[in-house]
Amino acid sequence: MSYKMLDGNGAAVMAMKMARVQVISAYPITPQSTISEKLSELVETGELDAQYVRVESEHSALSVATAAQLTGVRAATATASQGLALMHEVVGMTAGVRAPIVMPVVNRGLAAPWTLWCEHTDAMAERDMGWMQFYCQNVQEVYDMMIIAYKVAEDKNVLTPAMVCLDGFFLSHSMQKIDIPEQEIVDEFIGKYEAKNSYLDTSDPMFICNLTGSDEYTEMRYQQKVGMDNALEVIEKAQKEFEEKFGRKLCMVEGYKTEDADVVLVALGSMCGTAKYVVNKMRQEGKKVGVVKIVSYRPFPAEQLKGILDGKKVIGVFDRSTGFGSKGGPVWNETCAVMKDSVCDIREYIGGLGGRDVPEKTIEKIFEELLEIKDKKRKDHTTWIDVKSNAMDIRQVEKNA
């Protein structure tokens, strides 16, 4: 192993390089742009033996990558925000033809209003499109989850594409020291790619993504469901093998100081690092709090999460996406579904939108509310935890005098 200083985008590029991708079709969009740029530089200098296809949009980027993957090579692309939204039509096609592409998604809010900064709404909008989704806390996890994602996505019992999600700017542009393994170890771990199920081969032609009648459509969807369900076991197996080869332990869901916690906070992404810091701080004050970090949002680790949350009377769930029209955000809904047979109070929190930081004071406020709820000192909680008091006075444009 060797150490390198990389930001999150650089870590994703390093993983794609070491996975020996052979076709790249990426369209730059902030804050993902440096992934596209660095990949093109690696191809230009000959450091990466791959073909770089210049495309006119993200829709074309994923279309090219999917078609290339079907020919039997690993293909690479990446996106964020409006780019992922533009890919939406192809996102479903890629999953439906079982092309196991691994795509970094640098999370950024969706317009309107326009924002360049972090929010999980872009990926959450695609959560039911048949892709696995892994959320990273730090730059090391970006690299590690990319490598694991190749192993899992390409497994013959899974054959499901994966998004490796990293918070825009908080991770994409954050320089951190990370371990990079030897190329030979990565080759051994991932293995050589071979197209399975659907493939493009002139010696064995087949229809792919053709119009399907109702007599078979449901069964094809069911195949995707089985592949996603199988991923739970395959991920766990891959993580154990990863720990043996690379020396780092990863899990689909992590409980941090939750065993004796009076209240816990469930979250995902880079804010989990701050949440762990706050837990340590409040523990020194004698307050029994804990945090649960979800890494695998799709497939959702229901049994593992339930095992950690069982017996907890008050649970908070933090969503970095709005969940418009629902009682809470996407992670809150999943948590409630998991705990539906348990006697517990699950409170929804929404914050960190449009790149707003989630500092210690915000997480402390959540924990203090949860503790007061547990002690029956309060009934209500602050759902939009970091919204300003003058929210309804703010307009996108000033009214004419």
PEFENZI-V842778 format. One line per field, one symbol per residue. ss: DSSP state (2 for helix, 1 for strand, 0 for the rest). phi: phi as a letter, one per 30 degrees, with the letter a starting at -180 (. if undefined). burial: b if it has 16 or more other C-alpha atoms within 10 Angstrom, else e. A space follows every 50 residues. Layout:
ss = ???
phi = ???
burial = ???
This chain:
ss = 01111102222222222200001100000000222222222222200000 11000002222222222222000011011022222222222222220000 01111110000000000000222200000001111000222222222222 22200000000111111000000001111100222222220000000000 00000000000002222222222222222222222222222222220000 00111100000011111000222222222222220000111111011100 02222222200001111110000000000222222222000000111111 00222000022222222222222200000000010000002220000000 0
phi = .bcbcbdddddddedddddhdcbbbbcdadcceddddddddddddidbda cccdbcadededdddddddddjbdcbaaaahedddddeededdeddcidd dcbdccdadcdcddbccdacdddddcdccjcdbbccdbdededddddddd ddedddcchbdbcccbdeidceccdbdbdcddedddedddiddbdbicac bddbdadbiddcdddbeeddddddddddddeedddddddddddddcibcb bdbbcchcecddbbbcabjdddddddddedddddcicdbbbcccccdbdd dedddddddejddbbcbcccadieicdadeddddddddcdcccaccccbb aidhiddcdedddddddddddddddicacdbceddbdddcedcdbdbddd d
burial = eeeeebbbbbbbbbbbbbbbbbbbbbbbbbbbbbbbeebbebbeeeebeb ebbeeebbbbbbbbbbbbbbbbbbbbbbbbbbbbbbbbebbbbbbbbbbb bbbbbbbbbbeeeebbbbbbbbbbbbbebbbbbbbbbbbbbbbbbbbbbb bbbbbebbbbbbbbbbbbbbbbbbbbebbbeeeeebeebbeebebbebbb eeeeeeeeeeeeeeeeeeeeeebbbebbbbbbebbeebbbbbeeebeeeb bbbbbbbbbebbbbbbbbbbbbeebbebbbebeeeebbbbbbbbbbbbbb bbebbeebbeebbbbbbbbbbbbeeeebbbbbbbbbebbeeeebebbbbb bbbbbeebebebbbebbbbbbbbbeeeeeebebbbbeeeeeeeeeeeeee e
